[in-house]
Amino acid sequence: MERRDFVAAVAAGLARRDPGASPRGQPRPRLAADRPMVGIQVGAVSFVDEGTDKVLDGFQELAAINTLFLATFTYGRGIAGRQLRGQPLPDHGKQEYDDAFRGGNFATPHAQFYRHTSIAPEKAPDHAGYDVIADVLPAARRRQMRLYCWFEDVFRQDVPGFDQAAEIDLHGKPTGLACHRNPNTRSFWLALAEDYLRSYDVDGLMWGSERQGPLDNALAASHGGGRSAVACFCRHCLDAARQGAIDVGRAREGYLALERWVAALRGGQRPADGAFVTFWRLLVKYPELLAWERLWNEGLNDTYRDLYRLAKGIAPDKGIGWHVWHNNSFSPFYRAEQDYAEFAKYSDFLKVVMYNNCGGPRLAQYVRNAQATLFADLTPEQVLEFTYGVQQYRERPLDRIAAEGLSADYVLRETRRAVTGAGPRLKVWPGIDIDIPTGASDKKTQPEDVYQAVRAAFQGGAHGVLLSRKYSEMKLTNLEAAGRAVRELAPA
């Protein structure tokens, strides 16, 4: 979007804001085709703690928010609940931690939609009797705000029926993650989407799955702190492999060999031919390693396709899109599997995570992880230089990125890349981080960081921005900086 077009669109959007409009008989708010989306991720706890009207008025007054992304389903703390213990509470909301958080569906599950899944459609017990969509939707309509259901691929192992949907790892043990190919998993996501679209007049859906395939997990090619299981080897994945002419026995043998290779490197053993060469030797010997990686990714992509097909069959005019994990900025292996042009076939929008503040510590952790396995022949500094080269952005040296974060230039470059790759139909909404928790000595969000990141996103051609990851951990001064960036692009 050109700056002059953005200015006109923002001005028109702000002028149309009408907090006093009637909640009854109003059509769903529609953004003009060229009007930028200014969104925020927010969970039920914020409305319970602070009051719905107060929260929504604050969003519009501080940050010119026109779209809400309600965290309607998760068992995780990343998008729901209050601030995490050990992190400072923000300057709003209830000033205490919610250590008893459980999660689930923060709206009202309707049992008729969940007949074909073993996974119980649990209503979150955290706010008894409270339905976040039923509460927030009419208040949003009065303010001409749009509302999307935002749900993520995060379960608890003690959810009834989850054991029948779990991934099975290389050693035959269930993991705490749901298998994308398991019919119970697929049916649950489809049921949840249908429930939201048929039970509420929401404007659309956004789903996210912050996971990667077995080869990437084996190499620890992410910014996570722990080791992830190599999966999935359940009967549904084995059947799909056989149908795709993949030798299951060879795949197991290859991943066991890769597991031994990783263990040797972590134990301080260095092959005479080096880490990279011996990894490539394994890949040549066992092409099933890469075939199983593709098998896993196609299971995820099929979930996207099925959700899109279902949503368009129910409500063709409502948007559906996906949250693209931050690992997209760090791992070239994961990035290669996020094909924006392919996404355009079954997506209306992408929220591409471009968190530049916590991005510094996360990139530093990715470098440490990757340097322990595939890139063990290089120093950490060399791994970072390689990452900058192949990911096509350049930031501070390794000894500074955790404390200083990534710059707005990173947001600009990633936005341009996404917009170019997505093509003319697919909307790109960069995720801008505000106060996502980091380590004690790591980068903390400042108002100028948010201001510059929002401006960079629109300069890069974004169709909107999504303030992330949840309002309950954001400082109001940082939220206001986002609004300042938006308003400064509009005439006085």
RAJO-V732045 format. One record per residue. N is the residue number from 1. RES is the residue in one small letter. SS is DSSP state (h for helix, s for strand, l for the rest). PHI is phi in degrees with one decimal (999 if undefined). PSI is psi in radians with two decimals (* if undefined). Layout:
n=N res=RES ss=SS phi=PHI psi=PSI
n=N res=RES ss=SS phi=PHI psi=PSI
//
This chain:
n=1 res=m ss=l phi=999 psi=2.23
n=2 res=e ss=l phi=-68.4 psi=2.67
n=3 res=r ss=h phi=-59.8 psi=-0.73
n=4 res=r ss=h phi=-63.9 psi=-0.62
n=5 res=d ss=h phi=-69.7 psi=-0.70
n=6 res=f ss=h phi=-62.9 psi=-0.76
n=7 res=v ss=h phi=-57.9 psi=-0.83
n=8 res=a ss=h phi=-64.5 psi=-0.69
n=9 res=a ss=h phi=-68.1 psi=-0.75
n=10 res=v ss=h phi=-63.5 psi=-0.76
n=11 res=a ss=h phi=-59.7 psi=-0.76
n=12 res=a ss=h phi=-64.9 psi=-0.70
n=13 res=g ss=h phi=-65.2 psi=-0.74
n=14 res=l ss=h phi=-67.4 psi=-0.64
n=15 res=a ss=h phi=-67.1 psi=-0.53
n=16 res=r ss=h phi=-81.4 psi=-0.16
n=17 res=r ss=l phi=-63.0 psi=2.25
n=18 res=d ss=l phi=-139.7 psi=1.51
n=19 res=p ss=l phi=-62.8 psi=-0.31
n=20 res=g ss=l phi=-94.1 psi=0.07
n=21 res=a ss=l phi=-63.2 psi=2.61
n=22 res=s ss=l phi=-68.2 psi=2.43
n=23 res=p ss=l phi=-78.1 psi=-0.21
n=24 res=r ss=l phi=-104.7 psi=2.43
n=25 res=g ss=l phi=72.8 psi=0.20
n=26 res=q ss=l phi=-92.7 psi=2.39
n=27 res=p ss=l phi=-68.4 psi=2.77
n=28 res=r ss=l phi=-61.7 psi=2.40
n=29 res=p ss=l phi=-60.2 psi=2.45
n=30 res=r ss=l phi=-126.4 psi=2.25
n=31 res=l ss=l phi=-82.4 psi=2.42
n=32 res=a ss=l phi=-58.3 psi=2.67
n=33 res=a ss=l phi=-54.7 psi=-0.54
n=34 res=d ss=l phi=-105.1 psi=0.16
n=35 res=r ss=l phi=-84.3 psi=2.21
n=36 res=p ss=l phi=-69.7 psi=2.48
n=37 res=m ss=s phi=-83.8 psi=2.23
n=38 res=v ss=s phi=-119.9 psi=1.79
n=39 res=g ss=s phi=-117.0 psi=2.92
n=40 res=i ss=s phi=-145.5 psi=2.46
n=41 res=q ss=s phi=-89.5 psi=2.29
n=42 res=v ss=s phi=-148.8 psi=2.44
n=43 res=g ss=s phi=-104.2 psi=2.96
n=44 res=a ss=h phi=-58.7 psi=-0.63
n=45 res=v ss=h phi=-59.0 psi=-0.55
n=46 res=s ss=h phi=-67.4 psi=-0.69
n=47 res=f ss=h phi=-72.3 psi=-0.64
n=48 res=v ss=h phi=-66.4 psi=-0.76
n=49 res=d ss=h phi=-75.0 psi=-0.68
n=50 res=e ss=h phi=-110.0 psi=-0.30
n=51 res=g ss=l phi=96.4 psi=2.32
n=52 res=t ss=h phi=-62.8 psi=-0.85
n=53 res=d ss=h phi=-62.0 psi=-0.73
n=54 res=k ss=h phi=-63.1 psi=-0.76
n=55 res=v ss=h phi=-64.3 psi=-0.83
n=56 res=l ss=h phi=-67.8 psi=-0.70
n=57 res=d ss=h phi=-61.9 psi=-0.71
n=58 res=g ss=h phi=-63.4 psi=-0.70
n=59 res=f ss=h phi=-58.6 psi=-0.80
n=60 res=q ss=h phi=-71.0 psi=-0.73
n=61 res=e ss=h phi=-72.4 psi=-0.71
n=62 res=l ss=h phi=-81.0 psi=-0.77
n=63 res=a ss=h phi=-126.9 psi=0.15
n=64 res=a ss=l phi=55.4 psi=0.63
n=65 res=i ss=l phi=-67.3 psi=2.31
n=66 res=n ss=l phi=-121.5 psi=-0.02
n=67 res=t ss=s phi=-143.4 psi=2.27
n=68 res=l ss=s phi=-103.5 psi=2.37
n=69 res=f ss=s phi=-113.7 psi=1.66
n=70 res=l ss=s phi=-78.7 psi=2.24
n=71 res=a ss=s phi=-74.7 psi=1.65
n=72 res=t ss=s phi=-95.7 psi=-0.37
n=73 res=f ss=s phi=-147.9 psi=2.17
n=74 res=t ss=s phi=-173.8 psi=2.66
n=75 res=y ss=l phi=-107.8 psi=0.18
n=76 res=g ss=l phi=-105.7 psi=2.89
n=77 res=r ss=l phi=-94.3 psi=-0.05
n=78 res=g ss=l phi=-69.0 psi=-0.57
n=79 res=i ss=l phi=-123.9 psi=-0.02
n=80 res=a ss=l phi=-135.0 psi=2.90
n=81 res=g ss=l phi=79.6 psi=3.08
n=82 res=r ss=l phi=-81.6 psi=-2.98
n=83 res=q ss=l phi=-59.7 psi=2.58
n=84 res=l ss=l phi=-71.6 psi=2.47
n=85 res=r ss=l phi=-60.2 psi=2.47
n=86 res=g ss=l phi=96.9 psi=-0.22
n=87 res=q ss=l phi=-110.6 psi=2.58
n=88 res=p ss=l phi=-66.7 psi=2.42
n=89 res=l ss=l phi=-69.1 psi=2.53
n=90 res=p ss=l phi=-73.6 psi=3.13
n=91 res=d ss=l phi=-89.4 psi=0.62
n=92 res=h ss=l phi=-163.9 psi=2.91
n=93 res=g ss=l phi=81.6 psi=3.08
n=94 res=k ss=l phi=-67.4 psi=2.32
n=95 res=q ss=l phi=-91.5 psi=1.04
n=96 res=e ss=l phi=-156.4 psi=2.79
n=97 res=y ss=l phi=-90.6 psi=2.64
n=98 res=d ss=l phi=-109.8 psi=1.26
n=99 res=d ss=l phi=-65.9 psi=-0.34
n=100 res=a ss=l phi=-88.8 psi=0.19
n=101 res=f ss=l phi=-51.8 psi=2.38
n=102 res=r ss=l phi=-119.1 psi=-0.90
n=103 res=g ss=l phi=92.9 psi=-3.04
n=104 res=g ss=s phi=133.8 psi=-2.52
n=105 res=n ss=s phi=-93.9 psi=2.06
n=106 res=f ss=l phi=-87.7 psi=0.02
n=107 res=a ss=l phi=-101.9 psi=-2.65
n=108 res=t ss=l phi=-113.8 psi=1.98
n=109 res=p ss=l phi=-69.5 psi=2.40
n=110 res=h ss=l phi=-109.9 psi=1.98
n=111 res=a ss=h phi=-57.7 psi=-0.50
n=112 res=q ss=h phi=-63.5 psi=-0.36
n=113 res=f ss=h phi=-84.5 psi=-0.23
n=114 res=y ss=h phi=-111.3 psi=0.46
n=115 res=r ss=l phi=-71.1 psi=-0.35
n=116 res=h ss=l phi=-109.5 psi=0.40
n=117 res=t ss=l phi=-135.0 psi=2.55
n=118 res=s ss=l phi=-78.1 psi=-0.36
n=119 res=i ss=l phi=-74.6 psi=2.14
n=120 res=a ss=l phi=-68.0 psi=2.33
n=121 res=p ss=l phi=-82.7 psi=1.29
n=122 res=e ss=l phi=-70.6 psi=2.32
n=123 res=k ss=s phi=-79.7 psi=2.32
n=124 res=a ss=l phi=-58.7 psi=2.21
n=125 res=p ss=h phi=-82.1 psi=-0.01
n=126 res=d ss=h phi=-64.1 psi=-0.57
n=127 res=h ss=h phi=-131.7 psi=1.49
n=128 res=a ss=l phi=-55.1 psi=2.24
n=129 res=g ss=l phi=77.2 psi=0.04
n=130 res=y ss=l phi=-99.5 psi=2.27
n=131 res=d ss=l phi=-114.3 psi=1.90
n=132 res=v ss=h phi=-65.8 psi=-0.62
n=133 res=i ss=h phi=-70.2 psi=-0.81
n=134 res=a ss=h phi=-60.4 psi=-0.59
n=135 res=d ss=h phi=-76.9 psi=-0.84
n=136 res=v ss=h phi=-82.2 psi=-0.58
n=137 res=l ss=h phi=-56.7 psi=-0.88
n=138 res=p ss=h phi=-64.6 psi=-0.61
n=139 res=a ss=h phi=-67.4 psi=-0.64
n=140 res=a ss=h phi=-66.6 psi=-0.71
n=141 res=r ss=h phi=-61.9 psi=-0.68
n=142 res=r ss=h phi=-61.7 psi=-0.44
n=143 res=r ss=l phi=-103.5 psi=0.17
n=144 res=q ss=l phi=58.1 psi=0.66
n=145 res=m ss=l phi=-103.0 psi=2.50
n=146 res=r ss=s phi=-87.1 psi=2.77
n=147 res=l ss=s phi=-138.1 psi=2.15
n=148 res=y ss=s phi=-112.5 psi=2.45
n=149 res=c ss=s phi=-80.6 psi=2.25
n=150 res=w ss=s phi=-119.6 psi=1.97
n=151 res=f ss=s phi=-134.2 psi=2.63
n=152 res=e ss=s phi=-132.6 psi=2.82
n=153 res=d ss=l phi=-83.8 psi=1.15
n=154 res=v ss=l phi=-136.3 psi=2.03
n=155 res=f ss=l phi=-117.3 psi=3.02
n=156 res=r ss=l phi=-110.4 psi=2.57
n=157 res=q ss=l phi=-70.4 psi=-0.33
n=158 res=d ss=l phi=-91.5 psi=0.15
n=159 res=v ss=l phi=-67.1 psi=2.23
n=160 res=p ss=l phi=-55.2 psi=2.26
n=161 res=g ss=l phi=87.1 psi=-0.13
n=162 res=f ss=h phi=-66.4 psi=-0.54
n=163 res=d ss=h phi=-59.6 psi=-0.40
n=164 res=q ss=h phi=-87.0 psi=0.02
n=165 res=a ss=l phi=-122.6 psi=-0.06
n=166 res=a ss=s phi=-72.3 psi=2.60
n=167 res=e ss=s phi=-64.0 psi=2.67
n=168 res=i ss=s phi=-115.5 psi=2.22
n=169 res=d ss=s phi=-82.8 psi=-3.09
n=170 res=l ss=l phi=-57.5 psi=-0.49
n=171 res=h ss=l phi=-101.8 psi=0.24
n=172 res=g ss=l phi=83.0 psi=0.23
n=173 res=k ss=l phi=-102.2 psi=2.48
n=174 res=p ss=s phi=-70.8 psi=2.56
n=175 res=t ss=s phi=-105.4 psi=3.11
n=176 res=g ss=s phi=-88.0 psi=0.24
n=177 res=l ss=s phi=-115.9 psi=2.63
n=178 res=a ss=s phi=-85.5 psi=2.44
n=179 res=c ss=l phi=-78.4 psi=2.21
n=180 res=h ss=l phi=-65.6 psi=-0.45
n=181 res=r ss=l phi=-91.2 psi=-0.21
n=182 res=n ss=l phi=-68.7 psi=2.23
n=183 res=p ss=h phi=-58.0 psi=-0.52
n=184 res=n ss=h phi=-66.6 psi=-0.66
n=185 res=t ss=h phi=-68.0 psi=-0.91
n=186 res=r ss=h phi=-59.6 psi=-0.75
n=187 res=s ss=h phi=-65.7 psi=-0.58
n=188 res=f ss=h phi=-65.7 psi=-0.83
n=189 res=w ss=h phi=-63.4 psi=-0.70
n=190 res=l ss=h phi=-66.5 psi=-0.68
n=191 res=a ss=h phi=-64.7 psi=-0.75
n=192 res=l ss=h phi=-63.1 psi=-0.78
n=193 res=a ss=h phi=-62.8 psi=-0.77
n=194 res=e ss=h phi=-65.0 psi=-0.70
n=195 res=d ss=h phi=-57.8 psi=-0.85
n=196 res=y ss=h phi=-63.4 psi=-0.74
n=197 res=l ss=h phi=-74.3 psi=-0.58
n=198 res=r ss=h phi=-89.4 psi=-0.47
n=199 res=s ss=h phi=-91.3 psi=-0.33
n=200 res=y ss=l phi=-139.4 psi=2.58
n=201 res=d ss=l phi=-90.1 psi=1.05
n=202 res=v ss=l phi=-79.6 psi=2.92
n=203 res=d ss=l phi=-89.9 psi=-0.24
n=204 res=g ss=s phi=166.2 psi=-3.01
n=205 res=l ss=s phi=-133.6 psi=2.55
n=206 res=m ss=s phi=-134.2 psi=2.22
n=207 res=w ss=s phi=-120.0 psi=2.55
n=208 res=g ss=s phi=-136.0 psi=2.51
n=209 res=s ss=l phi=-136.9 psi=1.79
n=210 res=e ss=l phi=-89.6 psi=1.22
n=211 res=r ss=l phi=-141.5 psi=2.85
n=212 res=q ss=l phi=-140.3 psi=3.02
n=213 res=g ss=l phi=-77.6 psi=3.08
n=214 res=p ss=h phi=-65.6 psi=-0.62
n=215 res=l ss=h phi=-68.0 psi=-0.80
n=216 res=d ss=h phi=-62.0 psi=-0.70
n=217 res=n ss=h phi=-65.7 psi=-0.72
n=218 res=a ss=h phi=-60.3 psi=-0.61
n=219 res=l ss=l phi=-85.1 psi=-0.06
n=220 res=a ss=l phi=55.4 psi=0.70
n=221 res=a ss=l phi=-86.7 psi=1.13
n=222 res=s ss=l phi=-156.4 psi=3.13
n=223 res=h ss=l phi=-97.0 psi=0.17
n=224 res=g ss=l phi=-72.3 psi=2.75
n=225 res=g ss=l phi=-88.0 psi=-0.39
n=226 res=g ss=l phi=-106.4 psi=3.09
n=227 res=r ss=l phi=-95.2 psi=2.40
n=228 res=s ss=l phi=-101.3 psi=2.64
n=229 res=a ss=l phi=-71.3 psi=2.62
n=230 res=v ss=l phi=-89.5 psi=1.96
n=231 res=a ss=s phi=-154.0 psi=2.81
n=232 res=c ss=l phi=-123.9 psi=2.52
n=233 res=f ss=l phi=-124.5 psi=0.63
n=234 res=c ss=l phi=-76.0 psi=3.01
n=235 res=r ss=h phi=-65.3 psi=-0.52
n=236 res=h ss=h phi=-70.2 psi=-0.68
n=237 res=c ss=h phi=-71.9 psi=-0.64
n=238 res=l ss=h phi=-63.7 psi=-0.72
n=239 res=d ss=h phi=-63.1 psi=-0.75
n=240 res=a ss=h phi=-64.1 psi=-0.66
n=241 res=a ss=h phi=-63.6 psi=-0.80
n=242 res=r ss=h phi=-63.1 psi=-0.70
n=243 res=q ss=h phi=-64.0 psi=-0.50
n=244 res=g ss=l phi=-92.3 psi=0.21
n=245 res=a ss=l phi=62.4 psi=0.59
n=246 res=i ss=l phi=-96.3 psi=2.27
n=247 res=d ss=l phi=-75.2 psi=1.88
n=248 res=v ss=h phi=-63.1 psi=-0.75
n=249 res=g ss=h phi=-61.5 psi=-0.73
n=250 res=r ss=h phi=-66.8 psi=-0.64
n=251 res=a ss=h phi=-63.0 psi=-0.81
n=252 res=r ss=h phi=-59.7 psi=-0.83
n=253 res=e ss=h phi=-58.6 psi=-0.73
n=254 res=g ss=h phi=-65.3 psi=-0.76
n=255 res=y ss=h phi=-71.1 psi=-0.54
n=256 res=l ss=h phi=-67.0 psi=-0.69
n=257 res=a ss=h phi=-65.0 psi=-0.70
n=258 res=l ss=h phi=-65.4 psi=-0.67
n=259 res=e ss=h phi=-61.1 psi=-0.75
n=260 res=r ss=h phi=-66.1 psi=-0.67
n=261 res=w ss=h phi=-61.8 psi=-0.78
n=262 res=v ss=h phi=-64.3 psi=-0.78
n=263 res=a ss=h phi=-61.3 psi=-0.68
n=264 res=a ss=h phi=-64.7 psi=-0.75
n=265 res=l ss=h phi=-63.7 psi=-0.77
n=266 res=r ss=h phi=-66.4 psi=-0.43
n=267 res=g ss=l phi=-85.0 psi=0.07
n=268 res=g ss=l phi=93.7 psi=0.05
n=269 res=q ss=l phi=-84.7 psi=2.33
n=270 res=r ss=l phi=-117.6 psi=2.06
n=271 res=p ss=l phi=-60.9 psi=2.60
n=272 res=a ss=l phi=-59.7 psi=-0.59
n=273 res=d ss=l phi=-88.9 psi=0.01
n=274 res=g ss=l phi=90.3 psi=2.86
n=275 res=a ss=h phi=-69.1 psi=-0.83
n=276 res=f ss=h phi=-65.9 psi=-0.79
n=277 res=v ss=h phi=-62.2 psi=-0.75
n=278 res=t ss=h phi=-71.6 psi=-0.53
n=279 res=f ss=h phi=-63.9 psi=-0.83
n=280 res=w ss=h phi=-62.2 psi=-0.60
n=281 res=r ss=h phi=-62.3 psi=-0.72
n=282 res=l ss=h phi=-63.0 psi=-0.71
n=283 res=l ss=h phi=-66.1 psi=-0.66
n=284 res=v ss=h phi=-69.3 psi=-0.72
n=285 res=k ss=h phi=-69.1 psi=-0.64
n=286 res=y ss=l phi=-123.6 psi=1.36
n=287 res=p ss=l phi=-61.3 psi=-0.26
n=288 res=e ss=h phi=-64.3 psi=-0.37
n=289 res=l ss=h phi=-58.4 psi=-0.87
n=290 res=l ss=h phi=-72.0 psi=-0.60
n=291 res=a ss=h phi=-62.9 psi=-0.67
n=292 res=w ss=h phi=-71.3 psi=-0.59
n=293 res=e ss=h phi=-61.5 psi=-0.80
n=294 res=r ss=h phi=-64.9 psi=-0.70
n=295 res=l ss=h phi=-57.0 psi=-0.80
n=296 res=w ss=h phi=-62.7 psi=-0.80
n=297 res=n ss=h phi=-65.5 psi=-0.62
n=298 res=e ss=h phi=-67.4 psi=-0.52
n=299 res=g ss=h phi=-62.8 psi=-0.74
n=300 res=l ss=h phi=-66.4 psi=-0.80
n=301 res=n ss=h phi=-63.1 psi=-0.60
n=302 res=d ss=h phi=-65.0 psi=-0.58
n=303 res=t ss=h phi=-64.9 psi=-0.79
n=304 res=y ss=h phi=-55.9 psi=-0.85
n=305 res=r ss=h phi=-61.9 psi=-0.76
n=306 res=d ss=h phi=-67.1 psi=-0.70
n=307 res=l ss=h phi=-63.3 psi=-0.74
n=308 res=y ss=h phi=-63.5 psi=-0.80
n=309 res=r ss=h phi=-61.7 psi=-0.77
n=310 res=l ss=h phi=-62.1 psi=-0.85
n=311 res=a ss=h phi=-60.9 psi=-0.75
n=312 res=k ss=h phi=-70.6 psi=-0.48
n=313 res=g ss=h phi=-70.6 psi=-0.51
n=314 res=i ss=h phi=-89.5 psi=-0.82
n=315 res=a ss=l phi=-143.2 psi=1.47
n=316 res=p ss=l phi=-59.2 psi=-0.46
n=317 res=d ss=l phi=-90.3 psi=-0.02
n=318 res=k ss=l phi=-96.8 psi=2.47
n=319 res=g ss=s phi=-80.1 psi=2.54
n=320 res=i ss=s phi=-139.9 psi=2.37
n=321 res=g ss=s phi=-158.5 psi=-2.99
n=322 res=w ss=s phi=-133.9 psi=2.59
n=323 res=h ss=s phi=-87.7 psi=2.11
n=324 res=v ss=s phi=-100.1 psi=2.05
n=325 res=w ss=l phi=-55.3 psi=2.60
n=326 res=h ss=h phi=-62.3 psi=-0.41
n=327 res=n ss=h phi=-58.7 psi=-0.34
n=328 res=n ss=h phi=-56.0 psi=-0.49
n=329 res=s ss=h phi=-84.6 psi=-0.28
n=330 res=f ss=l phi=-110.9 psi=-0.93
n=331 res=s ss=l phi=-90.5 psi=2.07
n=332 res=p ss=h phi=-66.8 psi=-0.40
n=333 res=f ss=h phi=-71.4 psi=-0.80
n=334 res=y ss=h phi=-66.8 psi=-0.71
n=335 res=r ss=h phi=-59.4 psi=-0.70
n=336 res=a ss=h phi=-60.9 psi=-0.43
n=337 res=e ss=l phi=-90.0 psi=-0.08
n=338 res=q ss=l phi=-105.4 psi=1.47
n=339 res=d ss=l phi=-90.4 psi=1.81
n=340 res=y ss=h phi=-60.9 psi=-0.68
n=341 res=a ss=h phi=-63.5 psi=-0.64
n=342 res=e ss=h phi=-70.2 psi=-0.70
n=343 res=f ss=h phi=-55.8 psi=-0.61
n=344 res=a ss=l phi=-60.2 psi=-0.34
n=345 res=k ss=l phi=-76.7 psi=-0.36
n=346 res=y ss=l phi=-144.3 psi=0.73
n=347 res=s ss=l phi=-152.8 psi=2.57
n=348 res=d ss=l phi=-96.7 psi=-0.50
n=349 res=f ss=s phi=-154.9 psi=2.80
n=350 res=l ss=s phi=-127.1 psi=2.25
n=351 res=k ss=s phi=-92.6 psi=1.78
n=352 res=v ss=s phi=-92.0 psi=2.07
n=353 res=v ss=s phi=-66.3 psi=2.16
n=354 res=m ss=l phi=-134.4 psi=0.89
n=355 res=y ss=l phi=-72.6 psi=1.78
n=356 res=n ss=l phi=-85.1 psi=-0.40
n=357 res=n ss=l phi=-74.7 psi=-1.04
n=358 res=c ss=l phi=-73.2 psi=-0.17
n=359 res=g ss=h phi=-61.9 psi=-0.54
n=360 res=g ss=h phi=-63.7 psi=-0.99
n=361 res=p ss=h phi=-59.2 psi=-0.64
n=362 res=r ss=h phi=-67.9 psi=-0.71
n=363 res=l ss=h phi=-64.4 psi=-0.70
n=364 res=a ss=h phi=-61.3 psi=-0.70
n=365 res=q ss=h phi=-68.2 psi=-0.69
n=366 res=y ss=h phi=-58.2 psi=-0.78
n=367 res=v ss=h phi=-59.5 psi=-0.77
n=368 res=r ss=h phi=-62.2 psi=-0.75
n=369 res=n ss=h phi=-64.6 psi=-0.85
n=370 res=a ss=h phi=-67.9 psi=-0.58
n=371 res=q ss=h phi=-71.9 psi=-0.31
n=372 res=a ss=l phi=-81.7 psi=-0.23
n=373 res=t ss=l phi=-127.1 psi=-1.69
n=374 res=l ss=l phi=-59.4 psi=-0.64
n=375 res=f ss=l phi=-105.7 psi=0.58
n=376 res=a ss=l phi=-66.6 psi=-0.28
n=377 res=d ss=l phi=-74.2 psi=-0.27
n=378 res=l ss=l phi=-107.0 psi=2.81
n=379 res=t ss=l phi=-78.5 psi=2.81
n=380 res=p ss=h phi=-56.0 psi=-0.67
n=381 res=e ss=h phi=-63.8 psi=-0.67
n=382 res=q ss=h phi=-68.8 psi=-0.62
n=383 res=v ss=h phi=-63.1 psi=-0.72
n=384 res=l ss=h phi=-64.4 psi=-0.76
n=385 res=e ss=h phi=-61.7 psi=-0.73
n=386 res=f ss=h phi=-61.4 psi=-0.76
n=387 res=t ss=h phi=-61.8 psi=-0.81
n=388 res=y ss=h phi=-57.3 psi=-0.73
n=389 res=g ss=h phi=-65.3 psi=-0.86
n=390 res=v ss=h phi=-78.5 psi=-0.46
n=391 res=q ss=h phi=-87.8 psi=-0.16
n=392 res=q ss=l phi=66.9 psi=0.71
n=393 res=y ss=l phi=-146.5 psi=2.80
n=394 res=r ss=l phi=-135.3 psi=2.25
n=395 res=e ss=l phi=-130.9 psi=-2.79
n=396 res=r ss=l phi=-71.1 psi=2.87
n=397 res=p ss=l phi=-68.9 psi=2.91
n=398 res=l ss=h phi=-59.3 psi=-0.63
n=399 res=d ss=h phi=-75.4 psi=0.02
n=400 res=r ss=h phi=-123.1 psi=-0.36
n=401 res=i ss=h phi=-67.6 psi=-0.58
n=402 res=a ss=h phi=-66.8 psi=-0.73
n=403 res=a ss=h phi=-79.9 psi=-0.50
n=404 res=e ss=h phi=-107.7 psi=-0.22
n=405 res=g ss=l phi=73.7 psi=-3.01
n=406 res=l ss=l phi=-100.1 psi=2.78
n=407 res=s ss=l phi=-90.7 psi=3.02
n=408 res=a ss=h phi=-65.9 psi=-0.40
n=409 res=d ss=h phi=-63.5 psi=-0.61
n=410 res=y ss=h phi=-59.7 psi=-0.77
n=411 res=v ss=h phi=-62.2 psi=-0.76
n=412 res=l ss=h phi=-59.2 psi=-0.86
n=413 res=r ss=h phi=-66.1 psi=-0.76
n=414 res=e ss=h phi=-66.5 psi=-0.62
n=415 res=t ss=h phi=-65.7 psi=-0.83
n=416 res=r ss=h phi=-59.2 psi=-0.75
n=417 res=r ss=h phi=-62.3 psi=-0.77
n=418 res=a ss=h phi=-65.9 psi=-0.78
n=419 res=v ss=h phi=-62.7 psi=-0.73
n=420 res=t ss=h phi=-64.7 psi=-0.77
n=421 res=g ss=h phi=-70.6 psi=-0.54
n=422 res=a ss=h phi=-75.3 psi=-0.48
n=423 res=g ss=l phi=85.4 psi=-3.11
n=424 res=p ss=l phi=-74.8 psi=-0.39
n=425 res=r ss=l phi=-90.7 psi=-0.59
n=426 res=l ss=l phi=-83.0 psi=2.18
n=427 res=k ss=s phi=-80.3 psi=2.47
n=428 res=v ss=s phi=-116.4 psi=2.10
n=429 res=w ss=s phi=-118.8 psi=1.66
n=430 res=p ss=s phi=-58.6 psi=2.40
n=431 res=g ss=s phi=-84.5 psi=2.13
n=432 res=i ss=s phi=-106.9 psi=2.16
n=433 res=d ss=s phi=-85.9 psi=2.43
n=434 res=i ss=l phi=-131.4 psi=1.89
n=435 res=d ss=l phi=63.0 psi=0.55
n=436 res=i ss=l phi=-65.1 psi=2.31
n=437 res=p ss=l phi=-58.3 psi=2.44
n=438 res=t ss=l phi=-135.6 psi=3.03
n=439 res=g ss=l phi=-64.5 psi=2.86
n=440 res=a ss=l phi=-56.3 psi=-0.65
n=441 res=s ss=l phi=-100.1 psi=0.12
n=442 res=d ss=l phi=-91.1 psi=2.99
n=443 res=k ss=l phi=-56.2 psi=2.32
n=444 res=k ss=l phi=-114.7 psi=2.47
n=445 res=t ss=l phi=-66.2 psi=2.37
n=446 res=q ss=l phi=-120.9 psi=2.72
n=447 res=p ss=h phi=-52.9 psi=-0.72
n=448 res=e ss=h phi=-64.6 psi=-0.56
n=449 res=d ss=h phi=-61.4 psi=-0.81
n=450 res=v ss=h phi=-66.2 psi=-0.80
n=451 res=y ss=h phi=-55.6 psi=-0.87
n=452 res=q ss=h phi=-69.4 psi=-0.63
n=453 res=a ss=h phi=-66.7 psi=-0.73
n=454 res=v ss=h phi=-63.2 psi=-0.79
n=455 res=r ss=h phi=-61.5 psi=-0.72
n=456 res=a ss=h phi=-63.9 psi=-0.68
n=457 res=a ss=h phi=-60.8 psi=-0.82
n=458 res=f ss=h phi=-70.8 psi=-0.59
n=459 res=q ss=h phi=-61.9 psi=-0.57
n=460 res=g ss=l phi=-79.7 psi=-0.03
n=461 res=g ss=l phi=99.9 psi=0.23
n=462 res=a ss=l phi=-61.8 psi=2.59
n=463 res=h ss=l phi=-89.3 psi=-0.04
n=464 res=g ss=s phi=173.0 psi=3.11
n=465 res=v ss=s phi=-135.6 psi=2.64
n=466 res=l ss=s phi=-125.8 psi=1.91
n=467 res=l ss=s phi=-73.5 psi=2.24
n=468 res=s ss=s phi=-137.6 psi=2.84
n=469 res=r ss=l phi=-103.3 psi=-0.34
n=470 res=k ss=l phi=-157.0 psi=2.46
n=471 res=y ss=h phi=-58.4 psi=-0.56
n=472 res=s ss=h phi=-69.0 psi=-0.11
n=473 res=e ss=h phi=-116.9 psi=0.08
n=474 res=m ss=l phi=-90.8 psi=2.44
n=475 res=k ss=l phi=-83.2 psi=2.47
n=476 res=l ss=h phi=-63.5 psi=-0.58
n=477 res=t ss=h phi=-63.7 psi=-0.61
n=478 res=n ss=h phi=-74.6 psi=-0.62
n=479 res=l ss=h phi=-65.2 psi=-0.71
n=480 res=e ss=h phi=-62.6 psi=-0.58
n=481 res=a ss=h phi=-64.2 psi=-0.59
n=482 res=a ss=h phi=-64.6 psi=-0.77
n=483 res=g ss=h phi=-63.1 psi=-0.63
n=484 res=r ss=h phi=-63.4 psi=-0.71
n=485 res=a ss=h phi=-63.3 psi=-0.74
n=486 res=v ss=h phi=-64.6 psi=-0.83
n=487 res=r ss=h phi=-70.2 psi=-0.53
n=488 res=e ss=h phi=-69.5 psi=-0.29
n=489 res=l ss=l phi=-87.1 psi=-0.08
n=490 res=a ss=l phi=-106.6 psi=2.61
n=491 res=p ss=l phi=-66.5 psi=2.68
n=492 res=a ss=l phi=-64.7 psi=*
//
